[in-house]
Each structure stands twice: as structure tokens, then as C-alpha cells.
Amino acid sequence: MRLFPFLATSVLLALPLQAQDPFLAKPFLQVGAVPKTDRMDLVWLTQDKDAKWTVEVQAQTKGPWKAMGNPTFKLVALPEAPKHRIYATTLHGLKPGAVFHYRVSLDGQTVFQSEGHGLKTSGQPQHLVLYGDGASGSEHQKALAFQMAKQKPDAVFVLGDIVYARGRASEYLDHYFSIYNTDAADPAKGAPLLRSVPTIGVLGNHDVAFMNARGDRPSDGLAYYLYWDLPMNGPELKVAGPNTPMIQPMFWPQFLAGAGERFPKMANFSIDLGNAHWTILDSNPYVDWSDPALRAWLESDLRRAGRSTWRFVAFHHPGFNSSTAHFEDQWMRLLSPVFEKYRVQMVFSGHVHAYQRSLPLSFKPEAGAAAKFAQHRQATVNGIFSLDKTFDGLRVTKTKGIIYIISGAGGASLYNTHQDDKPETWQPFTKVMASDRYSFTLLDLKGKRLELRQIAEDGKEMDHFVLRQ
């Protein structure tokens, strides 16, 4: 199997160490609590054992290796998870968009080495991957990870349901790190993606202590808050308060020892990548987005994004869906007027295990819809649509309305494959539906031009359009 050039160094180094691998999860890059183009966080997991870890960075080819700050760790000691440590340090002195190398040493011996590149500034083009509903351990997930790595993206967005089926630490170890951070790129095993590319996670319903048939919530069922290191600029939330997920109260002290201040604030945040502003929302039904404090934060965030060329929103549960599966999970439609007010161009979701693209649309919810949801968590949201049927993404590349993308075919079992050749079952707002193939979204941003392609697990293009400002 041919190795990708930018992965060869880490692969050659890692192979001799497999027999005595010191990692539970090998190092992976994260954007950090305060993303900046000159820095990035590095995270890895080990057993609960004292050791001296050091990290060095080579910010330019053949340049000097510089020591980073001493890694710190948090202990995960939950009844239903293996006891382990989460180590982290900040890589600094990076150049926007430039390749850097890093190496991790244990007790003075280098045990891991890879490369990455700094976050890009507004003048640099962006090459991004988006997918949802992936880490089920399927052969399709592995093939998609391989195809994603071939794209050499600048960043990856996971649109919720990061792991299956209950957001647990063991599920991350078995089906996330082990597939998206392999030592070699192989369509039957996965790819070393996480070590070279920062990944941004979005909360899905399977990421929030999903209950089993008895109604139990596992002690490690909020592992999202343990393993992700994402912006901390979201609205203020309280532990066990409204608009937050729950686990059994007896496990709070142990869980918070590992999660720290990330819980529950990291559920919602925003980040600027290049000339695009991304607003990430928790769309799980325990969140009431008519809450004045949440709405104020959302409006403030989108208002500040007004100078960005591109404004995107991402959350798990799509408001506009043509599959019969999850059809009534429409509550995020309630935010459409806010997105339109602040000129959001595209909204990305998962949850439905398929690919769908809407016509550019505007939507006005019926009177009282928000109050009904807040009181009853009512799912269906009726209202008035305005559809832009002139946009074709080829000749007509400017829109009147927002394009809603569902990219939830990331590896878990597909939904409603029989609907693909039955457009009469689609909703009027749906332009493209592909539910019979596993796929991910590839987004290219260059100045005022956006190009979206949907890529199947065999590498073939399924959909393509251009959007211009």
C-alpha cells in the first residue's frame, strides 16, 4: 500500500514501537480553547502511570527543534471506563497554514513523530472535510477515513454522533482513535488523520450519555467533554442545569475531575477558519433555543461574524429532511429566521444517515411554534417556505436563501435507501438525495467562491456545485 508522503515519517517511526506502545490513543491535534493561527493543542491518552513526557516542534523544514511546555494531564477514573490519563500541551510558534513537525518523547526517548500545519488566516484558501454519524467500527467508516486522508484537508468537522452508541470512552478507544489515527493509510483499516489534521466535534444524540433499554446512563457516557479540546466561547451553562446533558448524579465528581471547565460550556462555540466563521450548536432536544440567554449568545455571535466572507452553522439534527427516518425531528427550523437575519449561507447537519442538499430556502415558522416546543418538546414545525429554484450551482451560482446540507453517511448503517429513485417521496425543498452510498462532504473556500463536492467511499464524486458571493 502506497503511503501518503506527509504521513511517512510517523508511520516509519511508529511501526517498531507497536510491541511496546505507550499510548492508549496516539497523539492527535486539536484547535484548543482559544484558537490561534500560531498554536495548536496536542492530546494523547495513556495508562495511569507516572512518566516524563516532553514535546518538541520544528516549525520549519530543517529548522531547530524547540521544546514546548511541560505536558499536563487529567485523570479519568470512572466505574465503567478503563482508568487512564489525558495528556495535553500547546504547540506554539507555528506559522499560518505552514507545515510543522512535532515529536513526543517518553523518558528521553522519542516514541512518536508526525507533522501538521497551522490554522489558516483569512487570506488563505480552505480545504475542509465534513461528515457525521461515523464511528461505528464498520468497513465503510474505515474506507471513508482513508478517502478523507487522501484529500489532505485543513480541518475536519464531525457533525455529531461521533461514536456509537452511547458516547462512551470505550467507544472512542475502539472505533474512533483506532480508525482515524492508524499508523498507516489503508482502506480496510482507516488512516492517520487525527495526528496531522485538527478535528472539530459537534454533539449528537449518541454523544450525550445515551440511555440503554433500562434507562441507565453510563458513567463515561459524556466522553466528548473528556477528549475534545475546543473553543470555550459559548454561552454560560451550569452543571445539571437547563440546556445541558445528564449522567447519574453519583458520577458527577469523577466525571468533572476529567472534564474540568469544558463541561458543560463546550457544547456550543464558534471558530474562525480562514475567511469563514463557524457557529457550532448543541441541537439535542434538552436544549431550548428559545431560551433568552442562548438566543442572545447566538445573535451576538452571528452579528460579530458579519465581516466574514462566509458564515456557516453546524449542528446534528437537521431541520429540513426528506428521509422518513427522523422526519419529525424538525425543532432546529425554529432558528432559521435568525440564520437568515445574519446572512448565514449554509447550514450543515448529520443525524440522518444519508446525503441531502436543499434548494436555497427561507423559512418562517408558524406563530407559537417556539412556545409549543419549549413546553412540549414538540418536534414538527410548520411554516411558510420560500424556495430559490433558479440556483443550479453551475450557471446560476448566487442564491436567495440558505442551503441546508445533511452529511450523515459517515459509516453507520444507511437510512431509507429505497427513496433515492423515488423523488416523489422527497420534500419540495430537497434538490439532491443520496441515501444508498456512504460519503463525506468536501468544502473548498477561496475568496468569494465556494465549491462543495460530495465524495463516496470509493472516491467518486456524487454531487457538486459552486456558490459565489
HURAUR-V654191 format. One record per pair of residues at least 6 apart in sequence whose ideal C-beta (glycine too) atoms are under 7 Angstrom apart, sorted by the first residue. I is the first residue (numbers start at 1). GAP is how many residues later the second one is. Records with the same first field share a line. If there is no record, write none. Layout:
I=GAP ; GAP
This chain:
1=183 ; 184 ; 185
3=8 ; 181 ; 182
4=145 ; 181
6=109 ; 146 ; 190
7=178 ; 185 ; 189
9=104 ; 105 ; 106
10=103 ; 104 ; 182 ; 185
11=172 ; 173 ; 181
13=99 ; 100
14=98 ; 169
15=168
17=94
22=24 ; 84 ; 89
23=21 ; 22 ; 23
24=21 ; 22 ; 23 ; 60 ; 149
25=19 ; 20 ; 148 ; 152 ; 156
26=18 ; 86 ; 155 ; 169
27=15 ; 16 ; 17 ; 77 ; 85 ; 168
28=15 ; 153 ; 166 ; 167
29=11 ; 13 ; 87 ; 165 ; 166 ; 168 ; 169
30=11 ; 13 ; 168 ; 198 ; 199
31=9 ; 88 ; 167 ; 169 ; 199 ; 200 ; 240
32=7 ; 8 ; 9 ; 58 ; 197
33=196 ; 198 ; 199
35=84 ; 196 ; 236
37=59 ; 81 ; 82 ; 83 ; 84
38=54 ; 55 ; 56 ; 80
39=51 ; 52 ; 53 ; 55
40=51 ; 54 ; 76 ; 78 ; 79 ; 158
41=47 ; 49 ; 188
42=13 ; 46 ; 47 ; 49 ; 60
43=43 ; 44 ; 45 ; 186
44=43
45=39 ; 40 ; 41
46=38 ; 39 ; 41
47=37
48=27 ; 35 ; 36 ; 37
51=55 ; 56
52=55
53=18 ; 34 ; 51 ; 53
54=13 ; 51
55=13 ; 16 ; 34 ; 47 ; 49
56=9 ; 10 ; 11 ; 12 ; 46 ; 47
57=9 ; 11 ; 34 ; 36 ; 43 ; 45
58=7 ; 42 ; 43
59=34 ; 35 ; 36 ; 41
66=27
68=21 ; 22 ; 23 ; 24
69=20 ; 21
71=16 ; 17 ; 18
72=16
73=12 ; 13 ; 14
74=12 ; 183 ; 184 ; 186
75=10 ; 182 ; 183
76=7 ; 8 ; 10 ; 93 ; 150 ; 182
77=6 ; 177
78=141 ; 142 ; 173 ; 176 ; 177
79=140
80=138 ; 139 ; 140
81=88 ; 89 ; 139
86=140 ; 141 ; 172
88=141
91=11
94=6 ; 24
95=23
96=22 ; 23 ; 24 ; 25 ; 28
97=20 ; 21 ; 23 ; 27
98=19 ; 20
99=16 ; 18
100=15 ; 16 ; 17 ; 18
101=12 ; 14
102=12
103=7 ; 9 ; 10
104=7 ; 8
105=6
114=81 ; 82
115=81
116=80 ; 81
119=154
120=6 ; 34 ; 153 ; 154
121=153
122=152 ; 153
124=150
125=319 ; 320 ; 321
126=28 ; 147 ; 148 ; 150 ; 319
127=24 ; 26 ; 27 ; 317
128=25 ; 26 ; 27 ; 29 ; 315
129=19 ; 22 ; 24 ; 27 ; 311 ; 312 ; 313
130=27 ; 29 ; 218 ; 277 ; 310 ; 311 ; 313
131=13 ; 27 ; 28 ; 276 ; 279 ; 309 ; 310
132=26 ; 27 ; 28 ; 29 ; 72 ; 184 ; 218 ; 219 ; 275 ; 276 ; 278
133=28 ; 217 ; 218 ; 220 ; 275 ; 277 ; 278 ; 279
134=7 ; 24 ; 276 ; 277 ; 278
135=6 ; 27 ; 28 ; 29 ; 36 ; 40 ; 41 ; 44 ; 276
136=28 ; 39 ; 275 ; 276
137=37 ; 38
138=273
140=271 ; 298 ; 317
141=38 ; 269 ; 270
142=37 ; 45 ; 46 ; 47 ; 48
143=44 ; 314
144=266 ; 267 ; 294 ; 296 ; 313
145=34 ; 35 ; 45 ; 46 ; 48
146=39 ; 40 ; 41 ; 44 ; 45
147=308 ; 310 ; 312
148=8 ; 43 ; 45 ; 292
149=36 ; 42 ; 43 ; 44
151=291
153=44
155=42 ; 43 ; 45 ; 118
156=37 ; 41 ; 43
157=43 ; 45 ; 157
158=41 ; 43 ; 44
159=43 ; 155 ; 157 ; 189 ; 190 ; 191 ; 248 ; 249
160=42 ; 43 ; 44 ; 47 ; 156 ; 190 ; 191
161=43 ; 44 ; 45 ; 46 ; 155 ; 189 ; 190 ; 251
162=14 ; 39 ; 42 ; 45 ; 62
163=8 ; 9 ; 12 ; 13 ; 43 ; 44
164=7 ; 42 ; 248
165=41 ; 45
166=40 ; 43 ; 44 ; 52 ; 55
167=39 ; 40 ; 41 ; 42 ; 43 ; 54 ; 55 ; 56 ; 57
168=50 ; 52 ; 53 ; 55
169=51 ; 54 ; 57
172=51 ; 55
179=11
180=10 ; 11 ; 13 ; 14
181=11 ; 12 ; 13 ; 14
182=7 ; 8 ; 9 ; 10
183=9
185=6 ; 7
200=30 ; 71
201=23 ; 27 ; 29
202=78 ; 112 ; 113 ; 114
203=21 ; 64 ; 79 ; 81 ; 113
204=112 ; 146 ; 147
205=79 ; 111
207=17
208=14 ; 37 ; 76
209=8 ; 9 ; 12 ; 13 ; 36 ; 37 ; 38
210=11
211=6
217=29 ; 30 ; 31
219=28 ; 29 ; 32 ; 36
221=26
222=23 ; 25 ; 33 ; 41
225=34 ; 37 ; 38 ; 41
226=32 ; 33
228=38
230=36 ; 39
231=38 ; 39 ; 40
232=33 ; 34 ; 37
233=36 ; 37
234=31 ; 32 ; 33 ; 34 ; 35 ; 63
235=33 ; 58 ; 59 ; 62
236=29
237=6 ; 7 ; 27 ; 28 ; 30
239=13 ; 24 ; 25
240=6
243=43 ; 44 ; 45 ; 48 ; 51
244=20
245=39 ; 41
247=8
256=7
267=15
268=12 ; 13 ; 14
269=11
270=7 ; 8 ; 9 ; 10 ; 31
271=7
272=36
274=171
275=33 ; 34 ; 35 ; 170
276=32 ; 33 ; 34 ; 36 ; 169
277=28 ; 31 ; 34
278=34 ; 36
279=22 ; 23 ; 34
280=34
281=32 ; 34
283=32 ; 33 ; 34 ; 49
285=46 ; 92
288=86
289=6 ; 45 ; 46
290=44 ; 80 ; 84
298=40
299=39
302=9 ; 36 ; 40 ; 42
303=39
305=6 ; 37
306=36
309=139 ; 160
310=35 ; 135 ; 140
311=31 ; 32 ; 33 ; 34
312=32 ; 33 ; 34 ; 36
313=26 ; 31 ; 34
314=34
315=17 ; 34
316=33 ; 34 ; 35
317=12 ; 15 ; 32 ; 34
318=31 ; 33 ; 34 ; 86 ; 88
319=11 ; 13 ; 14 ; 17 ; 85
320=38 ; 84 ; 109
321=6 ; 31 ; 35 ; 85
322=34 ; 104 ; 105 ; 108 ; 111
323=29 ; 31 ; 92 ; 93 ; 96 ; 112
324=92
325=27 ; 90 ; 91
326=25 ; 26
328=51 ; 52
329=22 ; 50
330=49 ; 50 ; 51
331=42 ; 48 ; 50
333=30 ; 32 ; 48 ; 50
334=31 ; 35 ; 36 ; 39 ; 47
336=27
337=27
339=8 ; 63
340=22 ; 62
344=58
345=57 ; 122
346=56 ; 57 ; 59
347=55 ; 57
348=57 ; 59
349=57
350=56 ; 57 ; 58
351=57
352=54 ; 56 ; 63
353=55 ; 56 ; 59 ; 60 ; 61 ; 62
354=52 ; 54 ; 55 ; 60 ; 61 ; 62 ; 79 ; 80 ; 81
355=51 ; 52 ; 54 ; 79 ; 84 ; 99 ; 107 ; 108
356=50 ; 74 ; 76 ; 77
357=46 ; 48 ; 74 ; 75 ; 106
358=45 ; 46 ; 71 ; 72 ; 73
359=28 ; 29 ; 30 ; 32 ; 70 ; 72
360=28 ; 31 ; 39 ; 40 ; 41 ; 42 ; 43
361=24 ; 25 ; 26 ; 27 ; 40 ; 41 ; 68
362=24 ; 39
363=20 ; 22
364=19 ; 20
365=16 ; 18
366=16 ; 17
369=12 ; 14
372=6
385=44
386=15
387=41 ; 42
388=11 ; 12 ; 13
390=6
391=8
393=72 ; 73 ; 74
397=69 ; 70 ; 71
398=70
399=68
405=36
407=33 ; 34
409=28 ; 29 ; 30
410=30
411=27
414=21 ; 22
415=20
416=19
417=18 ; 19
419=6 ; 14 ; 16
420=13 ; 14 ; 15 ; 16
426=7
432=31
434=28 ; 29
437=19 ; 25
438=18 ; 19
439=15 ; 16 ; 17 ; 18 ; 23
440=15
441=11 ; 13
442=11 ; 13
443=9
444=7
448=20 ; 21
449=17 ; 19
450=16 ; 17
451=15
452=13
453=8 ; 10 ; 11
454=8 ; 9
455=6 ; 7
456=6
